[in-house]
Amino acid sequence: MPTSFARALARPKILAMLALGFASGLPFLLVGNTLGYWLREEGTTLSAIGYLSWVGLAYSSKFLWAPLIDRFDAPLLGWLGRRRGWMALSQLTVMAGLLGMAWLTPKGGLTAFALLALLTAFAAATQDIVIDAWRIETADNGEEQALLTSASQLGYRAALLITDALILILAAGVGWVVSYQWMAALMALGLMATWCAREPLGSALAGAAEPRLSLSSLGSMIVSPLRLFFVQHGATALLMLAAISLYRLPDFVLGPMANPFYADLGIAKETVGAVRASFGLVATFAGIAAAGLAALRYGLVPTLLAGAVLGPASNLAFAALAWHGPDPTWFAGAMVIDNFATGFAGTALVAYMSSLIGLGYTATQYALLSSFYALLGKTLKGFSGATVEALQAASTPMDGYALFFVGTAVIGLPALLLTAWLTRRTPAPARPSTPP
């Protein structure tokens, strides 16, 4: 019998993963939606804010330089080990980028400020590459992999809570400059975890078979991990990739319309923040824990199937809220349902993708999968506003929102069908053990 989830979190390796997950999630909104809030308060135009959001494409393009992370030690800090060296370098760069943004501010020059945001996003994406590799390589077995994944998600979600809700309260009291300085200081938790963590044995295999660096070998460093993925999983590989790319599509498409919906519905920002930081937080952590325990008990693929049902179905709660009206109880209920489902489905997908990775190309393969799963959704979500407006023109504002939310649930059906097929035809994949 596995130990309880709470006792498992007390293991040094799991505690390190919790802190690393926090460090991974901290920069994400600081160069995204939260940054847009700061820019708007400084008088930046909406079009400029939109262009600046492109710095987030670093997260979707990280597979391009992931082979270098697999192949080479970090400059200056390579003595820490390949994984820990890159973690430390990327974390220090994120800290420097956030401090630079706080020092310059948008009024100090928008172009220079955007370059600092881009540097921070690039370093944050690099940190994600190597933390994912460390998480996969350091697990001794499937049970520990599930626990590490859950710990990573717990830390990540805690960071998102701070940078999505609590920072707004902080900025109202001390301003954006001090708030970003404090966020940079919080990155020290990641540095402490990197220092205490052990370098995984599997990192020594990374890129070992590659030739000397050249343009052709750089291409090979991207193609070889992808080719290995198809060799490992055969004809099922394409269906796996299709399921991964469609799995979170409903969440991506709905995402940009959530906050405008709350505003149009007439729910106060204070209510939104309070519910996010209380009921929503508990529900998210419950969903993450439930996914981790379900993976241990039933396996990764059945857990993935459950997430494929819960994720899109939770979008219907927003449709119900749109038709019911601005009732705080209904709003809290919708947030609980959505956050539990998001936490469950996100953990299930991360655990499943992790199980597909073979040692030797850990960072590159996972970066490819994590970029692949987000690319379609990040492309299509740009059309969400136009879709809502078209639906509203044919009905009423709230009916337009409700129909849109129902539509986002419906587009989850292909992923559900693909995941059901994987459940019937494919056993839960097992990651190869680390060689002695």
KEKE-833921 format. One record per residue (C-alpha): x, y, z; residue in three letters; residue number from 1. Coordinates in nm, 2 decimals, decimal comma, m for minus. Example, Ala and Ser with C-alpha at 12.3 -4.5 7.8 and 13.67 -1.06 7.14 Angstrom:
<rs>
east / north / up / r / k
1,23 / m0,45 / 0,78 / ALA / 1
1,37 / m0,11 / 0,71 / SER / 2
</rs>
This chain:
<rs>
east / north / up / r / k
0,00 / 0,00 / 0,00 / MET / 1
0,14 / 0,34 / m0,09 / PRO / 2
0,19 / 0,59 / 0,19 / THR / 3
m0,07 / 0,87 / 0,23 / SER / 4
m0,04 / 1,17 / 0,00 / PHE / 5
0,04 / 1,40 / 0,29 / ALA / 6
0,33 / 1,18 / 0,42 / ARG / 7
0,46 / 1,14 / 0,07 / ALA / 8
0,49 / 1,52 / 0,03 / LEU / 9
0,73 / 1,51 / 0,33 / ALA / 10
1,00 / 1,32 / 0,14 / ARG / 11
1,30 / 1,54 / 0,05 / PRO / 12
1,27 / 1,46 / m0,32 / LYS / 13
0,90 / 1,55 / m0,32 / ILE / 14
0,95 / 1,86 / m0,12 / LEU / 15
1,22 / 1,97 / m0,38 / ALA / 16
0,97 / 1,91 / m0,66 / MET / 17
0,71 / 2,11 / m0,48 / LEU / 18
0,94 / 2,41 / m0,46 / ALA / 19
1,06 / 2,36 / m0,82 / LEU / 20
0,70 / 2,35 / m0,94 / GLY / 21
0,64 / 2,68 / m0,76 / PHE / 22
0,94 / 2,83 / m0,93 / ALA / 23
0,82 / 2,70 / m1,26 / SER / 24
0,47 / 2,86 / m1,22 / GLY / 25
0,58 / 3,20 / m1,08 / LEU / 26
0,70 / 3,38 / m1,40 / PRO / 27
0,42 / 3,25 / m1,62 / PHE / 28
0,15 / 3,52 / m1,55 / LEU / 29
0,41 / 3,79 / m1,46 / LEU / 30
0,50 / 3,80 / m1,84 / VAL / 31
0,14 / 3,73 / m1,94 / GLY / 32
m0,21 / 3,83 / m1,81 / ASN / 33
m0,08 / 4,00 / m1,49 / THR / 34
0,17 / 4,20 / m1,69 / LEU / 35
m0,11 / 4,32 / m1,91 / GLY / 36
m0,29 / 4,46 / m1,60 / TYR / 37
0,02 / 4,66 / m1,51 / TRP / 38
0,06 / 4,79 / m1,86 / LEU / 39
m0,30 / 4,90 / m1,89 / ARG / 40
m0,28 / 5,09 / m1,56 / GLU / 41
0,03 / 5,27 / m1,70 / GLU / 42
m0,17 / 5,38 / m2,00 / GLY / 43
m0,04 / 5,13 / m2,26 / THR / 44
m0,27 / 5,08 / m2,56 / THR / 45
m0,46 / 4,76 / m2,59 / LEU / 46
m0,29 / 4,69 / m2,92 / SER / 47
0,06 / 4,72 / m2,76 / ALA / 48
m0,05 / 4,49 / m2,48 / ILE / 49
m0,16 / 4,24 / m2,74 / GLY / 50
0,17 / 4,25 / m2,92 / TYR / 51
0,36 / 4,22 / m2,59 / LEU / 52
0,16 / 3,90 / m2,51 / SER / 53
0,37 / 3,73 / m2,79 / TRP / 54
0,66 / 3,70 / m2,54 / VAL / 55
0,46 / 3,40 / m2,41 / GLY / 56
0,53 / 3,22 / m2,74 / LEU / 57
0,87 / 3,13 / m2,58 / ALA / 58
0,68 / 2,86 / m2,38 / TYR / 59
0,55 / 2,71 / m2,70 / SER / 60
0,88 / 2,73 / m2,88 / SER / 61
1,10 / 2,58 / m2,61 / LYS / 62
1,15 / 2,25 / m2,81 / PHE / 63
1,37 / 2,45 / m3,04 / LEU / 64
1,65 / 2,49 / m2,78 / TRP / 65
1,56 / 2,19 / m2,56 / ALA / 66
1,82 / 1,98 / m2,75 / PRO / 67
2,09 / 2,21 / m2,63 / LEU / 68
1,98 / 2,16 / m2,27 / ILE / 69
2,00 / 1,79 / m2,32 / ASP / 70
2,34 / 1,81 / m2,49 / ARG / 71
2,54 / 2,07 / m2,30 / PHE / 72
2,62 / 2,17 / m1,95 / ASP / 73
2,51 / 2,52 / m1,84 / ALA / 74
2,78 / 2,79 / m1,87 / PRO / 75
2,95 / 2,87 / m1,54 / LEU / 76
2,72 / 2,65 / m1,34 / LEU / 77
2,79 / 2,32 / m1,51 / GLY / 78
2,97 / 2,19 / m1,20 / TRP / 79
2,62 / 2,15 / m1,04 / LEU / 80
2,53 / 1,89 / m1,30 / GLY / 81
2,36 / 1,92 / m1,63 / ARG / 82
2,01 / 1,94 / m1,49 / ARG / 83
2,08 / 2,14 / m1,17 / ARG / 84
2,32 / 2,38 / m1,35 / GLY / 85
2,06 / 2,48 / m1,61 / TRP / 86
1,79 / 2,51 / m1,34 / MET / 87
2,01 / 2,75 / m1,14 / ALA / 88
2,11 / 2,96 / m1,44 / LEU / 89
1,75 / 3,00 / m1,57 / SER / 90
1,63 / 3,08 / m1,22 / GLN / 91
1,89 / 3,35 / m1,17 / LEU / 92
1,80 / 3,49 / m1,51 / THR / 93
1,43 / 3,50 / m1,42 / VAL / 94
1,51 / 3,69 / m1,10 / MET / 95
1,73 / 3,94 / m1,30 / ALA / 96
1,46 / 3,99 / m1,56 / GLY / 97
1,18 / 4,06 / m1,30 / LEU / 98
1,41 / 4,30 / m1,11 / LEU / 99
1,49 / 4,47 / m1,44 / GLY / 100
1,12 / 4,51 / m1,53 / MET / 101
1,06 / 4,65 / m1,18 / ALA / 102
1,35 / 4,90 / m1,22 / TRP / 103
1,26 / 5,02 / m1,57 / LEU / 104
0,88 / 5,01 / m1,56 / THR / 105
0,67 / 5,05 / m1,87 / PRO / 106
0,72 / 5,43 / m1,86 / LYS / 107
1,10 / 5,38 / m1,89 / GLY / 108
1,07 / 5,27 / m2,25 / GLY / 109
0,82 / 5,01 / m2,38 / LEU / 110
1,06 / 4,85 / m2,62 / THR / 111
1,33 / 4,79 / m2,36 / ALA / 112
1,06 / 4,68 / m2,11 / PHE / 113
0,93 / 4,43 / m2,37 / ALA / 114
1,29 / 4,29 / m2,42 / LEU / 115
1,32 / 4,24 / m2,05 / LEU / 116
0,99 / 4,06 / m2,05 / ALA / 117
1,11 / 3,84 / m2,34 / LEU / 118
1,43 / 3,76 / m2,16 / LEU / 119
1,23 / 3,66 / m1,85 / THR / 120
0,99 / 3,44 / m2,06 / ALA / 121
1,28 / 3,27 / m2,24 / PHE / 122
1,45 / 3,19 / m1,91 / ALA / 123
1,13 / 3,07 / m1,76 / ALA / 124
1,06 / 2,84 / m2,05 / ALA / 125
1,42 / 2,71 / m2,02 / THR / 126
1,36 / 2,65 / m1,65 / GLN / 127
1,04 / 2,45 / m1,74 / ASP / 128
1,24 / 2,23 / m1,99 / ILE / 129
1,50 / 2,13 / m1,73 / VAL / 130
1,26 / 2,09 / m1,43 / ILE / 131
1,04 / 1,86 / m1,64 / ASP / 132
1,35 / 1,66 / m1,73 / ALA / 133
1,46 / 1,64 / m1,37 / TRP / 134
1,12 / 1,53 / m1,26 / ARG / 135
1,11 / 1,25 / m1,51 / ILE / 136
1,47 / 1,13 / m1,46 / GLU / 137
1,47 / 1,14 / m1,08 / THR / 138
1,17 / 0,92 / m1,03 / ALA / 139
1,26 / 0,56 / m0,92 / ASP / 140
0,93 / 0,41 / m1,03 / ASN / 141
0,58 / 0,48 / m1,16 / GLY / 142
0,44 / 0,55 / m0,81 / GLU / 143
0,70 / 0,81 / m0,74 / GLU / 144
0,65 / 0,96 / m1,08 / GLN / 145
0,28 / 1,02 / m1,00 / ALA / 146
0,37 / 1,17 / m0,66 / LEU / 147
0,63 / 1,40 / m0,82 / LEU / 148
0,38 / 1,51 / m1,09 / THR / 149
0,12 / 1,59 / m0,82 / SER / 150
0,38 / 1,78 / m0,61 / ALA / 151
0,49 / 1,98 / m0,92 / SER / 152
0,13 / 2,07 / m1,00 / GLN / 153
0,06 / 2,17 / m0,64 / LEU / 154
0,36 / 2,41 / m0,64 / GLY / 155
0,27 / 2,54 / m0,99 / TYR / 156
m0,08 / 2,62 / m0,89 / ARG / 157
0,03 / 2,79 / m0,57 / ALA / 158
0,24 / 3,02 / m0,77 / ALA / 159
m0,04 / 3,09 / m1,01 / LEU / 160
m0,26 / 3,18 / m0,72 / LEU / 161
m0,01 / 3,44 / m0,60 / ILE / 162
0,05 / 3,59 / m0,95 / THR / 163
m0,31 / 3,58 / m1,06 / ASP / 164
m0,50 / 3,70 / m0,74 / ALA / 165
m0,28 / 3,79 / m0,45 / LEU / 166
m0,05 / 4,01 / m0,64 / ILE / 167
m0,34 / 4,24 / m0,73 / LEU / 168
m0,41 / 4,30 / m0,36 / ILE / 169
m0,03 / 4,35 / m0,30 / LEU / 170
0,00 / 4,60 / m0,60 / ALA / 171
m0,30 / 4,80 / m0,47 / ALA / 172
m0,11 / 4,85 / m0,14 / GLY / 173
0,26 / 4,89 / m0,24 / VAL / 174
0,25 / 4,93 / m0,62 / GLY / 175
0,36 / 4,72 / m0,91 / TRP / 176
0,73 / 4,79 / m0,87 / VAL / 177
0,76 / 4,65 / m0,52 / VAL / 178
0,52 / 4,37 / m0,61 / SER / 179
0,75 / 4,25 / m0,89 / TYR / 180
1,06 / 4,29 / m0,67 / GLN / 181
0,89 / 4,06 / m0,42 / TRP / 182
0,81 / 3,81 / m0,69 / MET / 183
1,17 / 3,81 / m0,79 / ALA / 184
1,27 / 3,74 / m0,43 / ALA / 185
1,02 / 3,44 / m0,42 / LEU / 186
1,23 / 3,28 / m0,70 / MET / 187
1,49 / 3,21 / m0,43 / ALA / 188
1,27 / 2,91 / m0,32 / LEU / 189
1,35 / 2,75 / m0,66 / GLY / 190
1,72 / 2,82 / m0,61 / LEU / 191
1,71 / 2,66 / m0,27 / MET / 192
1,54 / 2,35 / m0,41 / ALA / 193
1,80 / 2,33 / m0,69 / THR / 194
2,08 / 2,35 / m0,44 / TRP / 195
1,93 / 2,07 / m0,22 / CYS / 196
1,82 / 1,85 / m0,51 / ALA / 197
2,03 / 1,55 / m0,63 / ARG / 198
2,15 / 1,53 / m0,99 / GLU / 199
1,96 / 1,24 / m1,15 / PRO / 200
2,17 / 0,96 / m1,29 / LEU / 201
1,97 / 0,96 / m1,62 / GLY / 202
2,09 / 1,31 / m1,70 / SER / 203
2,43 / 1,16 / m1,80 / ALA / 204
2,26 / 0,99 / m2,10 / LEU / 205
2,12 / 1,31 / m2,24 / ALA / 206
2,24 / 1,36 / m2,59 / GLY / 207
2,53 / 1,12 / m2,55 / ALA / 208
2,49 / 0,97 / m2,89 / ALA / 209
2,48 / 1,30 / m3,08 / GLU / 210
2,77 / 1,40 / m3,32 / PRO / 211
2,97 / 1,72 / m3,29 / ARG / 212
2,76 / 2,04 / m3,30 / LEU / 213
2,67 / 2,17 / m3,65 / SER / 214
2,36 / 2,29 / m3,83 / LEU / 215
2,29 / 1,94 / m3,94 / SER / 216
2,35 / 1,79 / m3,59 / SER / 217
2,14 / 2,06 / m3,44 / LEU / 218
1,85 / 1,95 / m3,66 / GLY / 219
1,93 / 1,60 / m3,57 / SER / 220
1,90 / 1,68 / m3,20 / MET / 221
1,54 / 1,78 / m3,27 / ILE / 222
1,45 / 1,51 / m3,52 / VAL / 223
1,62 / 1,22 / m3,33 / SER / 224
1,40 / 1,25 / m3,01 / PRO / 225
1,09 / 1,28 / m3,23 / LEU / 226
1,19 / 0,98 / m3,43 / ARG / 227
1,27 / 0,78 / m3,12 / LEU / 228
0,92 / 0,86 / m2,99 / PHE / 229
0,76 / 0,70 / m3,30 / PHE / 230
0,99 / 0,41 / m3,27 / VAL / 231
0,90 / 0,36 / m2,91 / GLN / 232
0,52 / 0,38 / m2,96 / HIS / 233
0,48 / 0,26 / m3,32 / GLY / 234
0,15 / 0,33 / m3,50 / ALA / 235
m0,02 / 0,45 / m3,18 / THR / 236
0,22 / 0,75 / m3,17 / ALA / 237
0,01 / 0,96 / m3,40 / LEU / 238
m0,31 / 0,89 / m3,20 / LEU / 239
m0,12 / 0,98 / m2,88 / MET / 240
m0,01 / 1,31 / m3,03 / LEU / 241
m0,36 / 1,39 / m3,16 / ALA / 242
m0,51 / 1,31 / m2,81 / ALA / 243
m0,25 / 1,53 / m2,64 / ILE / 244
m0,30 / 1,83 / m2,88 / SER / 245
m0,68 / 1,82 / m2,83 / LEU / 246
m0,70 / 1,73 / m2,46 / TYR / 247
m0,69 / 2,09 / m2,32 / ARG / 248
m0,85 / 2,26 / m2,62 / LEU / 249
m1,17 / 2,35 / m2,44 / PRO / 250
m0,98 / 2,52 / m2,16 / ASP / 251
m0,76 / 2,72 / m2,40 / PHE / 252
m1,05 / 2,84 / m2,61 / VAL / 253
m1,26 / 2,94 / m2,31 / LEU / 254
m0,97 / 3,11 / m2,12 / GLY / 255
m0,97 / 3,46 / m2,27 / PRO / 256
m1,34 / 3,50 / m2,22 / MET / 257
m1,36 / 3,41 / m1,85 / ALA / 258
m1,28 / 3,75 / m1,70 / ASN / 259
m1,48 / 3,95 / m1,95 / PRO / 260
m1,77 / 3,72 / m1,88 / PHE / 261
m1,75 / 3,79 / m1,50 / TYR / 262
m1,74 / 4,17 / m1,57 / ALA / 263
m2,04 / 4,16 / m1,81 / ASP / 264
m2,23 / 3,94 / m1,57 / LEU / 265
m2,19 / 4,20 / m1,30 / GLY / 266
m1,98 / 4,01 / m1,05 / ILE / 267
m1,75 / 4,23 / m0,85 / ALA / 268
m1,37 / 4,19 / m0,88 / LYS / 269
m1,35 / 4,15 / m0,50 / GLU / 270
m1,58 / 3,85 / m0,52 / THR / 271
m1,39 / 3,69 / m0,80 / VAL / 272
m1,06 / 3,73 / m0,62 / GLY / 273
m1,20 / 3,60 / m0,29 / ALA / 274
m1,36 / 3,30 / m0,45 / VAL / 275
m1,04 / 3,22 / m0,64 / ARG / 276
m0,83 / 3,24 / m0,33 / ALA / 277
m1,06 / 3,03 / m0,12 / SER / 278
m1,31 / 2,78 / m0,27 / PHE / 279
m1,12 / 2,78 / m0,60 / GLY / 280
m0,78 / 2,71 / m0,44 / LEU / 281
m0,92 / 2,42 / m0,23 / VAL / 282
m1,09 / 2,28 / m0,54 / ALA / 283
m0,78 / 2,30 / m0,75 / THR / 284
m0,56 / 2,12 / m0,49 / PHE / 285
m0,83 / 1,86 / m0,44 / ALA / 286
m0,84 / 1,79 / m0,82 / GLY / 287
m0,46 / 1,76 / m0,83 / ILE / 288
m0,45 / 1,53 / m0,54 / ALA / 289
m0,74 / 1,32 / m0,68 / ALA / 290
m0,56 / 1,28 / m1,01 / ALA / 291
m0,24 / 1,17 / m0,84 / GLY / 292
m0,43 / 0,91 / m0,62 / LEU / 293
m0,63 / 0,79 / m0,92 / ALA / 294
m0,32 / 0,74 / m1,12 / ALA / 295
m0,17 / 0,53 / m0,84 / LEU / 296
m0,48 / 0,32 / m0,80 / ARG / 297
m0,62 / 0,29 / m1,16 / TYR / 298
m0,33 / 0,38 / m1,39 / GLY / 299
m0,24 / 0,67 / m1,60 / LEU / 300
m0,46 / 0,61 / m1,91 / VAL / 301
m0,79 / 0,56 / m1,71 / PRO / 302
m0,71 / 0,87 / m1,52 / THR / 303
m0,65 / 1,05 / m1,85 / LEU / 304
m0,99 / 0,94 / m1,96 / LEU / 305
m1,16 / 1,07 / m1,65 / ALA / 306
m0,99 / 1,41 / m1,71 / GLY / 307
m1,11 / 1,41 / m2,07 / ALA / 308
m1,47 / 1,39 / m1,93 / VAL / 309
m1,43 / 1,63 / m1,64 / LEU / 310
m1,24 / 1,91 / m1,83 / GLY / 311
m1,49 / 1,99 / m2,10 / PRO / 312
m1,80 / 1,91 / m1,89 / ALA / 313
m1,69 / 2,17 / m1,63 / SER / 314
m1,73 / 2,44 / m1,90 / ASN / 315
m2,11 / 2,37 / m1,88 / LEU / 316
m2,10 / 2,52 / m1,53 / ALA / 317
m2,02 / 2,86 / m1,69 / PHE / 318
m2,31 / 2,82 / m1,93 / ALA / 319
m2,54 / 2,75 / m1,64 / ALA / 320
m2,41 / 3,06 / m1,46 / LEU / 321
m2,47 / 3,27 / m1,77 / ALA / 322
m2,83 / 3,16 / m1,79 / TRP / 323
m2,89 / 3,19 / m1,41 / HIS / 324
m2,74 / 3,53 / m1,35 / GLY / 325
m2,49 / 3,69 / m1,10 / PRO / 326
m2,57 / 3,48 / m0,80 / ASP / 327
m2,26 / 3,45 / m0,57 / PRO / 328
m2,35 / 3,10 / m0,47 / THR / 329
m2,38 / 2,98 / m0,83 / TRP / 330
m2,06 / 3,16 / m0,92 / PHE / 331
m1,87 / 2,99 / m0,63 / ALA / 332
m2,02 / 2,65 / m0,74 / GLY / 333
m1,90 / 2,71 / m1,10 / ALA / 334
m1,55 / 2,80 / m0,99 / MET / 335
m1,53 / 2,49 / m0,77 / VAL / 336
m1,64 / 2,26 / m1,05 / ILE / 337
m1,40 / 2,43 / m1,30 / ASP / 338
m1,10 / 2,44 / m1,07 / ASN / 339
m1,13 / 2,08 / m0,96 / PHE / 340
m1,17 / 1,96 / m1,32 / ALA / 341
m0,88 / 2,18 / m1,44 / THR / 342
m0,65 / 2,05 / m1,16 / GLY / 343
m0,75 / 1,69 / m1,23 / PHE / 344
m0,72 / 1,71 / m1,61 / ALA / 345
m0,39 / 1,90 / m1,60 / GLY / 346
m0,22 / 1,66 / m1,36 / THR / 347
m0,35 / 1,36 / m1,56 / ALA / 348
m0,21 / 1,50 / m1,89 / LEU / 349
0,13 / 1,59 / m1,74 / VAL / 350
0,16 / 1,24 / m1,58 / ALA / 351
0,06 / 1,07 / m1,91 / TYR / 352
0,30 / 1,27 / m2,12 / MET / 353
0,58 / 1,20 / m1,87 / SER / 354
0,51 / 0,83 / m1,90 / SER / 355
0,58 / 0,84 / m2,28 / LEU / 356
0,93 / 0,98 / m2,24 / ILE / 357
1,24 / 0,77 / m2,30 / GLY / 358
1,57 / 0,84 / m2,12 / LEU / 359
1,84 / 1,00 / m2,32 / GLY / 360
1,62 / 1,27 / m2,48 / TYR / 361
1,41 / 1,35 / m2,18 / THR / 362
1,42 / 1,73 / m2,20 / ALA / 363
1,37 / 1,75 / m2,58 / THR / 364
1,09 / 1,49 / m2,59 / GLN / 365
0,89 / 1,64 / m2,31 / TYR / 366
0,94 / 1,99 / m2,45 / ALA / 367
0,81 / 1,87 / m2,78 / LEU / 368
0,50 / 1,72 / m2,62 / LEU / 369
0,43 / 2,01 / m2,39 / SER / 370
0,47 / 2,26 / m2,69 / SER / 371
0,26 / 2,03 / m2,91 / PHE / 372
m0,03 / 2,01 / m2,66 / TYR / 373
m0,06 / 2,39 / m2,63 / ALA / 374
0,00 / 2,50 / m2,99 / LEU / 375
m0,35 / 2,44 / m3,13 / LEU / 376
m0,53 / 2,58 / m2,84 / GLY / 377
m0,31 / 2,89 / m2,82 / LYS / 378
m0,38 / 2,95 / m3,19 / THR / 379
m0,76 / 2,90 / m3,18 / LEU / 380
m0,82 / 3,10 / m2,86 / LYS / 381
m0,75 / 3,42 / m3,05 / GLY / 382
m1,09 / 3,38 / m3,22 / PHE / 383
m1,29 / 3,33 / m2,90 / SER / 384
m1,39 / 3,70 / m2,87 / GLY / 385
m1,51 / 3,72 / m3,23 / ALA / 386
m1,71 / 3,39 / m3,17 / THR / 387
m1,88 / 3,53 / m2,86 / VAL / 388
m1,97 / 3,85 / m3,04 / GLU / 389
m2,12 / 3,66 / m3,33 / ALA / 390
m2,33 / 3,45 / m3,10 / LEU / 391
m2,44 / 3,76 / m2,91 / GLN / 392
m2,54 / 3,94 / m3,23 / ALA / 393
m2,78 / 3,65 / m3,30 / ALA / 394
m2,92 / 3,63 / m2,95 / SER / 395
m2,86 / 3,82 / m2,62 / THR / 396
m2,53 / 3,89 / m2,45 / PRO / 397
m2,57 / 3,62 / m2,18 / MET / 398
m2,71 / 3,37 / m2,43 / ASP / 399
m2,41 / 3,43 / m2,65 / GLY / 400
m2,18 / 3,36 / m2,36 / TYR / 401
m2,37 / 3,05 / m2,27 / ALA / 402
m2,38 / 2,91 / m2,62 / LEU / 403
m2,00 / 2,97 / m2,65 / PHE / 404
m1,93 / 2,78 / m2,33 / PHE / 405
m2,15 / 2,49 / m2,45 / VAL / 406
m1,95 / 2,50 / m2,77 / GLY / 407
m1,62 / 2,48 / m2,59 / THR / 408
m1,75 / 2,17 / m2,41 / ALA / 409
m1,85 / 2,01 / m2,74 / VAL / 410
m1,50 / 2,06 / m2,90 / ILE / 411
m1,37 / 1,83 / m2,62 / GLY / 412
m1,55 / 1,53 / m2,77 / LEU / 413
m1,27 / 1,44 / m3,02 / PRO / 414
m1,01 / 1,42 / m2,73 / ALA / 415
m1,26 / 1,21 / m2,53 / LEU / 416
m1,30 / 0,96 / m2,81 / LEU / 417
m0,93 / 0,94 / m2,87 / LEU / 418
m0,86 / 0,89 / m2,50 / THR / 419
m1,13 / 0,62 / m2,48 / ALA / 420
m0,96 / 0,44 / m2,77 / TRP / 421
m0,62 / 0,46 / m2,60 / LEU / 422
m0,79 / 0,32 / m2,28 / THR / 423
m0,93 / 0,02 / m2,48 / ARG / 424
m0,63 / m0,05 / m2,70 / ARG / 425
m0,32 / 0,06 / m2,51 / THR / 426
m0,19 / m0,04 / m2,16 / PRO / 427
m0,06 / 0,23 / m1,94 / ALA / 428
0,29 / 0,30 / m2,07 / PRO / 429
0,58 / 0,23 / m1,85 / ALA / 430
0,89 / 0,45 / m1,86 / ARG / 431
1,21 / 0,25 / m1,88 / PRO / 432
1,41 / 0,22 / m1,56 / SER / 433
1,74 / 0,40 / m1,52 / THR / 434
2,03 / 0,18 / m1,61 / PRO / 435
2,27 / 0,10 / m1,33 / PRO / 436
</rs>
